[in-house]
Amino acid sequence: MRLSRLWTPTALLVLAMSATSAPQPLWAQASSREAVEAARGYRQAHGAEILRGYVELLSIPNVATDLENIRRNAELLRDQLTLRGVTAELLELPDTPPLVLGRLDNGAARTLGIYVHYDGQPVDTSQWSTPPWQPTLYTAAIEEGGTPRPLPRQGETIDPEWRLYGRSSGDDKAPLPAIFTALDALRQSQITPTSNLVFVF
């Protein structure tokens, strides 16, 4: 996944979560531009930390029929929402991947639902340059001569040319760290989403 693709959804989510008027927000009410700037600043200051959290999520296999690992994914997602002040739980039926349901009630007049699926299809490991559930950061795209590099240290600037290779690093899991980053940025800036939020993963 191109790293800049992760950052764009963050700004869009912040915009969606804060862009309208609402009755008596819990923190400060902010314009859409202020919210997007807060997300951008947070992402720039915490890029290495965000990337490491994403690698942790990508390291858990997510084949839909592997219910043990699917549950590990769901538990991590539930816990990440809970850390951000979201009331979250797992909804389960026998022999079925858990549904992660989260609610953030801001006392608003409307509710915005955000859906992401975290499970995936089986993978042919012979088609991968690196093990699919060992996310590997490259200096550039492999086809452009990129080579593996260590994950950035805390405070290290993220190069937009870096590429993260791992199963579900684009489709399936990419929106999840964007959501978490948007929530972190809004909370740090004391900007309340102007809608109640329901998360369905």
GROMACS elastic network, one bead per residue, 0.5 to 0.9 nm:
[ bonds ]
;  ai    aj funct       b0    kb
    1     4     6  0.85340   500
    1     5     6  0.72597   500
    1     6     6  0.81928   500
    1   141     6  0.89490   500
    1   162     6  0.86773   500
    1   163     6  0.54749   500
    1   164     6  0.50982   500
    1   165     6  0.61582   500
    1   166     6  0.80459   500
    1   168     6  0.89462   500
    1   169     6  0.57659   500
    1   170     6  0.54384   500
    1   174     6  0.85110   500
    2     5     6  0.56122   500
    2     6     6  0.75258   500
    2   140     6  0.87195   500
    2   141     6  0.81986   500
    2   160     6  0.72185   500
    2   161     6  0.70306   500
    2   162     6  0.65977   500
    2   164     6  0.66120   500
    2   165     6  0.89042   500
    2   170     6  0.83940   500
    3     6     6  0.55373   500
    3     7     6  0.71211   500
    3    51     6  0.88583   500
    3   158     6  0.82259   500
    3   159     6  0.80307   500
    3   160     6  0.57628   500
    3   161     6  0.73054   500
    3   162     6  0.63442   500
    3   163     6  0.60230   500
    3   164     6  0.69428   500
    4     7     6  0.51833   500
    4     8     6  0.66494   500
    4   159     6  0.87555   500
    4   160     6  0.55373   500
    4   161     6  0.81037   500
    4   162     6  0.88051   500
    5     8     6  0.56105   500
    5     9     6  0.72105   500
    5   170     6  0.84309   500
    5   174     6  0.83366   500
    6     9     6  0.60419   500
    6    10     6  0.69853   500
    6   170     6  0.84693   500
    6   174     6  0.62795   500
    6   175     6  0.72175   500
    6   177     6  0.76815   500
    6   178     6  0.62593   500
    7    10     6  0.52217   500
    7    11     6  0.68315   500
    7    40     6  0.79754   500
    7    43     6  0.74501   500
    7   178     6  0.67565   500
    8    11     6  0.54518   500
    8    12     6  0.64508   500
    8    13     6  0.87699   500
    8   178     6  0.81999   500
    9    13     6  0.59527   500
    9    14     6  0.84800   500
    9   174     6  0.87289   500
    9   175     6  0.67436   500
    9   178     6  0.58382   500
    9   179     6  0.79348   500
    9   182     6  0.88622   500
   10    13     6  0.52242   500
   10    14     6  0.62539   500
   10    15     6  0.86015   500
   10    36     6  0.83615   500
   10    39     6  0.68356   500
   10    40     6  0.80787   500
   10    43     6  0.84778   500
   10   175     6  0.80664   500
   10   177     6  0.81781   500
   10   179     6  0.63395   500
   10   180     6  0.84741   500
   10   181     6  0.65465   500
   10   182     6  0.54250   500
   11    14     6  0.51393   500
   11    15     6  0.61328   500
   11    16     6  0.86598   500
   11    35     6  0.81203   500
   11    36     6  0.52520   500
   11    37     6  0.81455   500
   11    38     6  0.89552   500
   11    39     6  0.60867   500
   11    40     6  0.68956   500
   11   178     6  0.82542   500
   11   182     6  0.72108   500
   12    16     6  0.61736   500
   12    17     6  0.85579   500
   12    36     6  0.77483   500
   12   182     6  0.88828   500
   13    16     6  0.50317   500
   13    17     6  0.60127   500
   13    18     6  0.85486   500
   13    36     6  0.88173   500
   13   178     6  0.75611   500
   13   179     6  0.66859   500
   13   182     6  0.64646   500
   13   183     6  0.88903   500
   14    17     6  0.50545   500
   14    18     6  0.60496   500
   14    19     6  0.79609   500
   14    32     6  0.78277   500
   14    35     6  0.60869   500
   14    36     6  0.59729   500
   14    38     6  0.87435   500
   14    39     6  0.68568   500
   14   179     6  0.83993   500
   14   182     6  0.55223   500
   14   183     6  0.77579   500
   14   185     6  0.84154   500
   14   186     6  0.74975   500
   14   193     6  0.80228   500
   15    18     6  0.54434   500
   15    19     6  0.53307   500
   15    20     6  0.89444   500
   15    31     6  0.89580   500
   15    32     6  0.55148   500
   15    33     6  0.78303   500
   15    35     6  0.65988   500
   15    36     6  0.61733   500
   16    19     6  0.57510   500
   16    20     6  0.82369   500
   16    32     6  0.84054   500
   16   112     6  0.84805   500
   16   193     6  0.84326   500
   16   194     6  0.88825   500
   16   195     6  0.87867   500
   17    20     6  0.81366   500
   17    32     6  0.89167   500
   17    35     6  0.88664   500
   17   112     6  0.77913   500
   17   182     6  0.87997   500
   17   192     6  0.82736   500
   17   194     6  0.61500   500
   17   195     6  0.63102   500
   17   196     6  0.85352   500
   17   197     6  0.79388   500
   18    21     6  0.80655   500
   18    29     6  0.80831   500
   18    30     6  0.72377   500
   18    31     6  0.73327   500
   18    32     6  0.61038   500
   18    35     6  0.67229   500
   18   186     6  0.87921   500
   18   191     6  0.77904   500
   18   192     6  0.69559   500
   18   194     6  0.50199   500
   18   195     6  0.73040   500
   19    30     6  0.80989   500
   19    31     6  0.64556   500
   19    33     6  0.85048   500
   19    35     6  0.81214   500
   19   193     6  0.80854   500
   19   194     6  0.70491   500
   20    31     6  0.81512   500
   20    32     6  0.79048   500
   20   193     6  0.88346   500
   20   194     6  0.61493   500
   20   195     6  0.80899   500
   21    29     6  0.81235   500
   21   194     6  0.63283   500
   21   195     6  0.88388   500
   22    25     6  0.66487   500
   22    29     6  0.84183   500
   22   107     6  0.86967   500
   22   108     6  0.58520   500
   22   109     6  0.68892   500
   22   110     6  0.84632   500
   22   193     6  0.87111   500
   22   194     6  0.51192   500
   22   195     6  0.71147   500
   23   107     6  0.75212   500
   23   108     6  0.60056   500
   23   109     6  0.71819   500
   23   194     6  0.79331   500
   24    27     6  0.85874   500
   24    28     6  0.89312   500
   24    29     6  0.83085   500
   24   106     6  0.89534   500
   24   107     6  0.78457   500
   24   108     6  0.79052   500
   24   194     6  0.89688   500
   25    28     6  0.64447   500
   25    29     6  0.61973   500
   25   106     6  0.68266   500
   25   107     6  0.74844   500
   25   108     6  0.76000   500
   25   191     6  0.83473   500
   25   192     6  0.58674   500
   25   193     6  0.76737   500
   25   194     6  0.67153   500
   26    29     6  0.83787   500
   26   106     6  0.66931   500
   26   107     6  0.81568   500
   26   190     6  0.86304   500
   26   191     6  0.82527   500
   26   192     6  0.60171   500
   26   193     6  0.88220   500
   27   187     6  0.85618   500
   27   189     6  0.89596   500
   27   190     6  0.52844   500
   27   191     6  0.55108   500
   27   192     6  0.51923   500
   27   193     6  0.88869   500
   28   189     6  0.86141   500
   28   190     6  0.59924   500
   28   191     6  0.51544   500
   28   192     6  0.63243   500
   29   190     6  0.85602   500
   29   191     6  0.59612   500
   29   192     6  0.64010   500
   29   193     6  0.82586   500
   29   194     6  0.78505   500
   30    33     6  0.80150   500
   30    34     6  0.59421   500
   30    35     6  0.64047   500
   30   191     6  0.62878   500
   30   192     6  0.80364   500
   31    34     6  0.51774   500
   31    35     6  0.63302   500
   31    36     6  0.87224   500
   32    35     6  0.50982   500
   32    36     6  0.61710   500
   32    37     6  0.85560   500
   33    36     6  0.51466   500
   33    37     6  0.60864   500
   33    38     6  0.84934   500
   34    37     6  0.50931   500
   34    38     6  0.60652   500
   34    39     6  0.86674   500
   34   191     6  0.89826   500
   35    38     6  0.50107   500
   35    39     6  0.62991   500
   35    40     6  0.86608   500
   35   185     6  0.82436   500
   35   186     6  0.69016   500
   35   189     6  0.83296   500
   35   191     6  0.71731   500
   36    39     6  0.50735   500
   36    40     6  0.61322   500
   36    41     6  0.85630   500
   36   182     6  0.89296   500
   37    41     6  0.60049   500
   37    42     6  0.83990   500
   38    41     6  0.52033   500
   38    42     6  0.60543   500
   38    43     6  0.85355   500
   38   182     6  0.88133   500
   38   185     6  0.59317   500
   38   186     6  0.68518   500
   38   188     6  0.84541   500
   38   189     6  0.65244   500
   38   191     6  0.88509   500
   39    42     6  0.50890   500
   39    43     6  0.60335   500
   39    44     6  0.85540   500
   39   181     6  0.73768   500
   39   182     6  0.59257   500
   39   183     6  0.86954   500
   39   184     6  0.82527   500
   39   186     6  0.69881   500
   39   189     6  0.88697   500
   40    43     6  0.51671   500
   40    44     6  0.61741   500
   40    45     6  0.86337   500
   40   185     6  0.82825   500
   41    44     6  0.51750   500
   41    45     6  0.61642   500
   41    46     6  0.85384   500
   41   185     6  0.80644   500
   42    45     6  0.51830   500
   42    46     6  0.59778   500
   42    47     6  0.80527   500
   42   181     6  0.77809   500
   42   182     6  0.85750   500
   42   184     6  0.78999   500
   42   185     6  0.54733   500
   42   186     6  0.89570   500
   42   188     6  0.82740   500
   42   189     6  0.89928   500
   43    46     6  0.51773   500
   43    47     6  0.52754   500
   43    48     6  0.89528   500
   43    50     6  0.76537   500
   43   181     6  0.70576   500
   43   182     6  0.86736   500
   43   185     6  0.77653   500
   44    47     6  0.54404   500
   44    48     6  0.88050   500
   44   155     6  0.88998   500
   44   157     6  0.73808   500
   44   158     6  0.77863   500
   45    48     6  0.83354   500
   45    49     6  0.89571   500
   45   155     6  0.67392   500
   45   156     6  0.88101   500
   45   157     6  0.82053   500
   46    49     6  0.53240   500
   46    50     6  0.61274   500
   46    51     6  0.86405   500
   46   154     6  0.75669   500
   46   155     6  0.68241   500
   46   156     6  0.88299   500
   46   157     6  0.89462   500
   47    50     6  0.51159   500
   47    51     6  0.61017   500
   47    52     6  0.86215   500
   47   152     6  0.85678   500
   47   154     6  0.80632   500
   47   155     6  0.75294   500
   47   156     6  0.77526   500
   47   157     6  0.70415   500
   47   158     6  0.62032   500
   48    51     6  0.51046   500
   48    52     6  0.61905   500
   48    53     6  0.86910   500
   48   151     6  0.74926   500
   48   152     6  0.54523   500
   48   153     6  0.62134   500
   48   154     6  0.54235   500
   48   155     6  0.65173   500
   48   156     6  0.64425   500
   48   157     6  0.74411   500
   48   158     6  0.69387   500
   49    52     6  0.51753   500
   49    53     6  0.63119   500
   49    54     6  0.86678   500
   49   152     6  0.85112   500
   49   153     6  0.82507   500
   49   154     6  0.63476   500
   49   155     6  0.82688   500
   50    53     6  0.52058   500
   50    54     6  0.62475   500
   50    55     6  0.87455   500
   50   177     6  0.70819   500
   50   178     6  0.89563   500
   50   180     6  0.88766   500
   50   181     6  0.73046   500
   51    55     6  0.62012   500
   51    56     6  0.86900   500
   51   151     6  0.79026   500
   51   152     6  0.82346   500
   51   177     6  0.83970   500
   52    55     6  0.50561   500
   52    56     6  0.63234   500
   52    57     6  0.88308   500
   52   151     6  0.72867   500
   52   152     6  0.83387   500
   53    56     6  0.51009   500
   53    57     6  0.65049   500
   53    58     6  0.88076   500
   53   177     6  0.77185   500
   54    57     6  0.51251   500
   54    58     6  0.61886   500
   54    59     6  0.85774   500
   54   169     6  0.85150   500
   54   173     6  0.86419   500
   54   174     6  0.83949   500
   54   176     6  0.83978   500
   54   177     6  0.62203   500
   55    58     6  0.50019   500
   55    59     6  0.60303   500
   55   134     6  0.81510   500
   55   135     6  0.60309   500
   55   136     6  0.84554   500
   55   164     6  0.87635   500
   55   166     6  0.84416   500
   55   169     6  0.87576   500
   56    59     6  0.52350   500
   56    60     6  0.71834   500
   56   135     6  0.86383   500
   57    60     6  0.58178   500
   57    61     6  0.87981   500
   57    73     6  0.70741   500
   57    76     6  0.75668   500
   57    77     6  0.84208   500
   57   173     6  0.81548   500
   57   177     6  0.89679   500
   58    61     6  0.71736   500
   58    62     6  0.83500   500
   58   132     6  0.88175   500
   58   133     6  0.62957   500
   58   134     6  0.76031   500
   58   135     6  0.65393   500
   58   166     6  0.66397   500
   58   167     6  0.67580   500
   58   168     6  0.69256   500
   58   169     6  0.67065   500
   58   173     6  0.75779   500
   59    62     6  0.89855   500
   59   132     6  0.83562   500
   59   134     6  0.56101   500
   59   135     6  0.64839   500
   59   166     6  0.80252   500
   59   167     6  0.84285   500
   60    69     6  0.65254   500
   60    70     6  0.80965   500
   60    72     6  0.72412   500
   60    73     6  0.64418   500
   60   133     6  0.65575   500
   60   134     6  0.87932   500
   61    66     6  0.80980   500
   61    69     6  0.59553   500
   61    70     6  0.72803   500
   61    72     6  0.88643   500
   61    73     6  0.79762   500
   61   119     6  0.87420   500
   61   120     6  0.87507   500
   61   132     6  0.85130   500
   61   133     6  0.60531   500
   61   167     6  0.80115   500
   62    65     6  0.84399   500
   62    66     6  0.71247   500
   62    67     6  0.86360   500
   62    69     6  0.63032   500
   62    70     6  0.54242   500
   62    72     6  0.89060   500
   62    73     6  0.70503   500
   62   118     6  0.70336   500
   62   120     6  0.55580   500
   62   121     6  0.77574   500
   62   122     6  0.85055   500
   62   133     6  0.89973   500
   62   167     6  0.84638   500
   62   168     6  0.82131   500
   63    66     6  0.54550   500
   63    67     6  0.80847   500
   63    69     6  0.78470   500
   63    70     6  0.70178   500
   63   119     6  0.58921   500
   63   121     6  0.51689   500
   63   122     6  0.54821   500
   63   123     6  0.81234   500
   64    67     6  0.67515   500
   64    69     6  0.87393   500
   64    70     6  0.65040   500
   64    96     6  0.84642   500
   64    97     6  0.67426   500
   64   118     6  0.87899   500
   64   119     6  0.51114   500
   64   120     6  0.54914   500
   64   121     6  0.63428   500
   64   122     6  0.79511   500
   65    68     6  0.88085   500
   65    70     6  0.79245   500
   65    95     6  0.86223   500
   65    96     6  0.81950   500
   65    97     6  0.79131   500
   65   119     6  0.88906   500
   65   120     6  0.88544   500
   65   121     6  0.83735   500
   65   122     6  0.85422   500
   66    69     6  0.57468   500
   66    70     6  0.60394   500
   66    71     6  0.86348   500
   66    97     6  0.86664   500
   67    71     6  0.59332   500
   67    72     6  0.85504   500
   67    95     6  0.73175   500
   67    96     6  0.72951   500
   67    97     6  0.62207   500
   67    98     6  0.86576   500
   68    71     6  0.53155   500
   68    72     6  0.65489   500
   68    73     6  0.89754   500
   69    73     6  0.62993   500
   69    74     6  0.86316   500
   70    73     6  0.50604   500
   70    74     6  0.62603   500
   70    75     6  0.86544   500
   70    97     6  0.62096   500
   70    98     6  0.75538   500
   70   118     6  0.84169   500
   70   119     6  0.68998   500
   71    75     6  0.60390   500
   71    76     6  0.85262   500
   71    97     6  0.68270   500
   71    98     6  0.64302   500
   72    75     6  0.51560   500
   72    76     6  0.62026   500
   72    77     6  0.86499   500
   73    76     6  0.52414   500
   73    77     6  0.62485   500
   73    78     6  0.86474   500
   73   118     6  0.76300   500
   73   119     6  0.84357   500
   74    77     6  0.51084   500
   74    78     6  0.60747   500
   74    79     6  0.85175   500
   74    90     6  0.73094   500
   74    97     6  0.82583   500
   74    98     6  0.64169   500
   74    99     6  0.72915   500
   74   100     6  0.61976   500
   74   118     6  0.81168   500
   74   201     6  0.80866   500
   75    78     6  0.50690   500
   75    79     6  0.60672   500
   75    80     6  0.85505   500
   75    89     6  0.87181   500
   75    90     6  0.76231   500
   75    98     6  0.88927   500
   75   100     6  0.81385   500
   76    79     6  0.50833   500
   76    80     6  0.61039   500
   76    81     6  0.86829   500
   77    80     6  0.50595   500
   77    81     6  0.62885   500
   77    82     6  0.86119   500
   77    88     6  0.89869   500
   77   100     6  0.72527   500
   77   176     6  0.82547   500
   77   201     6  0.82065   500
   78    81     6  0.52679   500
   78    82     6  0.62192   500
   78    83     6  0.87334   500
   78    86     6  0.88855   500
   78    87     6  0.87570   500
   78    88     6  0.56266   500
   78    89     6  0.62316   500
   78    90     6  0.71609   500
   78   100     6  0.61607   500
   78   101     6  0.77413   500
   78   102     6  0.75567   500
   79    83     6  0.61472   500
   79    84     6  0.87580   500
   79    88     6  0.77049   500
   79    89     6  0.88534   500
   80    83     6  0.51750   500
   80    84     6  0.66549   500
   80    86     6  0.87445   500
   80   180     6  0.73819   500
   81    84     6  0.52345   500
   81    85     6  0.67310   500
   81    86     6  0.52255   500
   81    87     6  0.73413   500
   81    88     6  0.64076   500
   81   102     6  0.69847   500
   81   180     6  0.73086   500
   81   199     6  0.89221   500
   82    85     6  0.52361   500
   82    87     6  0.59382   500
   82    88     6  0.59539   500
   82    89     6  0.88671   500
   82   102     6  0.82738   500
   83    86     6  0.72815   500
   84    87     6  0.89368   500
   84   180     6  0.76278   500
   84   183     6  0.67854   500
   84   184     6  0.68654   500
   84   187     6  0.82256   500
   85    88     6  0.89136   500
   85   104     6  0.73370   500
   86   102     6  0.59867   500
   86   103     6  0.55982   500
   86   104     6  0.50127   500
   86   105     6  0.83262   500
   86   197     6  0.88586   500
   87   101     6  0.82733   500
   87   102     6  0.53989   500
   87   103     6  0.51694   500
   87   104     6  0.63839   500
   87   105     6  0.87741   500
   88   100     6  0.70099   500
   88   101     6  0.55431   500
   88   103     6  0.63981   500
   88   104     6  0.88519   500
   88   199     6  0.85930   500
   89    99     6  0.82887   500
   89   100     6  0.59099   500
   89   101     6  0.54812   500
   89   102     6  0.64742   500
   90    98     6  0.59741   500
   90    99     6  0.55858   500
   90   101     6  0.62545   500
   90   102     6  0.88201   500
   91    98     6  0.56867   500
   91    99     6  0.50167   500
   91   100     6  0.63789   500
   91   101     6  0.71097   500
   92    95     6  0.86904   500
   92    96     6  0.69879   500
   92    97     6  0.71799   500
   92    99     6  0.63993   500
   92   100     6  0.89109   500
   93    96     6  0.56751   500
   93    97     6  0.78340   500
   93    98     6  0.72834   500
   94    97     6  0.85109   500
   96    99     6  0.88500   500
   97   119     6  0.79797   500
   98   201     6  0.87146   500
   99   200     6  0.70020   500
   99   201     6  0.58952   500
  100   199     6  0.76105   500
  100   200     6  0.57923   500
  101   198     6  0.72801   500
  101   199     6  0.56617   500
  101   201     6  0.66142   500
  102   197     6  0.79737   500
  102   198     6  0.56037   500
  102   200     6  0.66029   500
  102   201     6  0.85722   500
  103   196     6  0.75987   500
  103   197     6  0.57238   500
  103   199     6  0.63365   500
  104   195     6  0.88884   500
  104   196     6  0.57681   500
  104   198     6  0.64582   500
  104   199     6  0.84587   500
  105   108     6  0.73712   500
  105   111     6  0.84516   500
  105   195     6  0.79604   500
  105   197     6  0.64521   500
  105   198     6  0.83907   500
  106   109     6  0.89760   500
  106   192     6  0.74122   500
  106   193     6  0.71359   500
  106   194     6  0.72189   500
  106   195     6  0.66453   500
  106   196     6  0.51683   500
  106   197     6  0.79614   500
  107   110     6  0.86681   500
  107   194     6  0.86888   500
  107   195     6  0.79154   500
  107   196     6  0.67390   500
  108   111     6  0.72918   500
  108   193     6  0.87244   500
  108   194     6  0.62637   500
  108   195     6  0.52504   500
  108   196     6  0.56640   500
  109   194     6  0.86218   500
  109   195     6  0.70167   500
  109   196     6  0.77488   500
  110   194     6  0.82923   500
  110   195     6  0.54296   500
  110   196     6  0.62154   500
  110   197     6  0.88162   500
  111   194     6  0.89524   500
  111   195     6  0.52006   500
  111   197     6  0.56248   500
  111   198     6  0.71069   500
  112   195     6  0.60507   500
  112   196     6  0.60965   500
  112   197     6  0.50336   500
  112   198     6  0.62530   500
  112   199     6  0.86412   500
  113   196     6  0.85053   500
  113   197     6  0.59100   500
  113   199     6  0.59416   500
  113   200     6  0.74238   500
  114   197     6  0.74496   500
  114   198     6  0.61972   500
  114   200     6  0.61874   500
  114   201     6  0.82581   500
  115   198     6  0.84685   500
  115   199     6  0.60251   500
  115   201     6  0.57288   500
  116   172     6  0.71102   500
  116   173     6  0.77604   500
  116   175     6  0.70175   500
  116   176     6  0.73943   500
  116   199     6  0.81143   500
  116   200     6  0.65130   500
  117   120     6  0.83125   500
  117   172     6  0.57309   500
  117   173     6  0.73566   500
  117   200     6  0.81141   500
  117   201     6  0.51862   500
  118   168     6  0.82305   500
  118   171     6  0.89106   500
  118   172     6  0.51543   500
  118   173     6  0.55662   500
  118   176     6  0.84516   500
  118   201     6  0.65639   500
  119   168     6  0.85968   500
  119   172     6  0.68172   500
  119   173     6  0.83332   500
  120   123     6  0.88745   500
  120   167     6  0.87537   500
  120   168     6  0.73140   500
  120   171     6  0.88576   500
  120   172     6  0.69980   500
  123   126     6  0.87923   500
  123   127     6  0.84041   500
  123   132     6  0.79034   500
  123   167     6  0.81553   500
  124   127     6  0.57799   500
  124   128     6  0.75708   500
  124   132     6  0.89726   500
  125   128     6  0.54084   500
  125   129     6  0.85145   500
  125   130     6  0.83720   500
  125   131     6  0.66549   500
  125   132     6  0.66925   500
  126   129     6  0.79678   500
  126   131     6  0.88881   500
  127   130     6  0.89958   500
  128   131     6  0.63997   500
  128   132     6  0.65901   500
  129   132     6  0.83833   500
  129   165     6  0.89386   500
  130   133     6  0.85524   500
  130   134     6  0.72047   500
  130   135     6  0.79327   500
  130   136     6  0.72253   500
  130   165     6  0.78235   500
  130   166     6  0.79911   500
  131   134     6  0.53308   500
  131   135     6  0.75478   500
  131   136     6  0.85588   500
  131   166     6  0.76038   500
  131   167     6  0.86425   500
  132   135     6  0.66680   500
  132   136     6  0.88252   500
  132   165     6  0.76341   500
  132   168     6  0.87288   500
  133   166     6  0.58437   500
  133   167     6  0.59010   500
  133   168     6  0.89669   500
  134   165     6  0.84371   500
  134   166     6  0.64152   500
  134   167     6  0.83719   500
  135   164     6  0.65802   500
  135   165     6  0.54956   500
  135   167     6  0.75062   500
  135   169     6  0.82476   500
  136   148     6  0.66082   500
  136   149     6  0.77685   500
  136   150     6  0.81925   500
  136   151     6  0.83033   500
  136   163     6  0.82513   500
  136   164     6  0.56974   500
  136   165     6  0.52483   500
  136   166     6  0.65488   500
  137   140     6  0.86283   500
  137   147     6  0.82353   500
  137   148     6  0.56371   500
  137   149     6  0.57274   500
  137   150     6  0.67216   500
  137   151     6  0.65267   500
  137   162     6  0.68053   500
  137   163     6  0.57311   500
  137   165     6  0.63301   500
  137   166     6  0.88431   500
  138   141     6  0.68126   500
  138   142     6  0.73496   500
  138   146     6  0.55540   500
  138   147     6  0.50480   500
  138   149     6  0.54973   500
  138   150     6  0.83185   500
  138   161     6  0.87189   500
  138   162     6  0.55506   500
  138   163     6  0.51162   500
  138   164     6  0.62485   500
  138   165     6  0.76044   500
  139   142     6  0.84956   500
  139   145     6  0.84125   500
  139   147     6  0.54627   500
  139   148     6  0.63246   500
  139   149     6  0.63166   500
  139   159     6  0.82876   500
  139   161     6  0.66874   500
  139   163     6  0.65554   500
  140   143     6  0.83616   500
  140   144     6  0.65316   500
  140   145     6  0.67843   500
  140   147     6  0.69140   500
  140   148     6  0.86975   500
  140   160     6  0.88473   500
  140   161     6  0.52743   500
  140   163     6  0.55650   500
  140   164     6  0.89596   500
  141   144     6  0.51931   500
  141   145     6  0.66125   500
  141   146     6  0.50968   500
  141   147     6  0.81948   500
  141   161     6  0.76675   500
  141   162     6  0.72036   500
  141   163     6  0.58218   500
  141   164     6  0.87463   500
  142   145     6  0.52013   500
  142   147     6  0.68425   500
  142   148     6  0.89866   500
  142   163     6  0.83301   500
  143   146     6  0.70893   500
  146   162     6  0.81692   500
  146   163     6  0.82716   500
  149   152     6  0.85686   500
  150   153     6  0.85661   500
  152   155     6  0.79941   500
  152   156     6  0.57328   500
  152   157     6  0.76822   500
  152   158     6  0.74051   500
  153   156     6  0.53657   500
  153   157     6  0.87283   500
  154   157     6  0.87268   500
  158   161     6  0.86611   500
  158   162     6  0.77666   500
  159   162     6  0.56557   500
  160   163     6  0.80655   500
  164   169     6  0.71441   500
  165   168     6  0.88846   500
  165   169     6  0.67335   500
  166   169     6  0.53900   500
  166   170     6  0.85634   500
  167   170     6  0.80357   500
  167   171     6  0.87367   500
  167   173     6  0.89765   500
  168   171     6  0.53014   500
  168   172     6  0.53349   500
  168   173     6  0.55506   500
  168   174     6  0.73787   500
  169   172     6  0.72411   500
  169   173     6  0.58776   500
  169   174     6  0.57028   500
  170   173     6  0.63839   500
  170   174     6  0.50795   500
  170   175     6  0.83756   500
  171   174     6  0.63414   500
  171   175     6  0.85098   500
  172   175     6  0.74732   500
  172   176     6  0.85175   500
  173   176     6  0.56226   500
  173   177     6  0.77944   500
  174   177     6  0.64508   500
  174   178     6  0.70362   500
  175   178     6  0.50687   500
  175   179     6  0.62066   500
  175   180     6  0.88098   500
  176   179     6  0.51779   500
  176   180     6  0.63769   500
  176   181     6  0.86107   500
  176   201     6  0.89546   500
  177   181     6  0.58884   500
  177   182     6  0.83942   500
  178   181     6  0.51111   500
  178   182     6  0.60732   500
  178   183     6  0.86223   500
  179   182     6  0.51469   500
  179   183     6  0.62658   500
  179   184     6  0.86322   500
  180   183     6  0.51810   500
  180   184     6  0.61533   500
  180   185     6  0.86082   500
  181   185     6  0.60239   500
  181   186     6  0.85611   500
  182   185     6  0.51204   500
  182   186     6  0.61656   500
  182   187     6  0.85343   500
  183   186     6  0.52623   500
  183   187     6  0.61070   500
  183   188     6  0.85603   500
  183   193     6  0.88040   500
  184   187     6  0.51948   500
  184   188     6  0.60518   500
  184   189     6  0.85564   500
  185   188     6  0.52137   500
  185   189     6  0.61755   500
  185   190     6  0.84189   500
  185   191     6  0.83595   500
  186   189     6  0.51929   500
  186   190     6  0.58754   500
  186   192     6  0.65904   500
  186   193     6  0.76314   500
  187   191     6  0.60455   500
  187   192     6  0.72173   500
  188   191     6  0.77691   500
  189   192     6  0.88730   500
  191   194     6  0.88979   500
  192   195     6  0.85513   500
  193   196     6  0.71652   500
  193   197     6  0.80486   500
